[in-house]
Every structure is written in structure tokens, then in C-alpha cells.
């Protein structure tokens, strides 16, 4: 399984990347901090705060997003979208 991350600003993709995750499905992953941390490292971003809402979105829709308020550091984009495929 892979996760695809896109950094978006003003409805445009600024940067994106794909990271491989060693799991068969989203509900098999117990701790999302490592895959999201790897993705943020590749995108050169700070790691966001992962809430229950984000985990629920992954499990239900295979997709979630993080807004600037989900980051401890200030960021210069509108949202970080993450999709499983």
C-alpha cells in the first residue's frame, strides 16, 4: 500500500510525493505517526498533530487532510492532503 501526499495552496498543488507503507489496508496500521512522518520528511514539512478525526477518515474514506492549524509550526499552504492507494 502507498500513501500519496499533496501540499495545496489556492487550490493548486505545490508539491507531492508517494511513500510506501508496509500494511495491507488502512485499518491494519496501528500507529499513523511513522508513515505520515516519512511523508512529511519527503515533503520537507513539519509533522502535523494526528487527531482521531484523521484516523477515522483514513479508515472510512482512505483519505484525509491537515489544515495549517494541525501543525505546531507555521506553514505556508492551505492544506496537506493524504490519500491511500
Buried (B, 14 or more C-beta within 10 A) or exposed (E): BEBBBBBBEEEEEBBEBEBEBEBEEBEEBEEBEEBBBBBBEBBEBBBBEBEEEBBEBBBEEBBBBBEBEBBEEEBEBBBBBBBBE
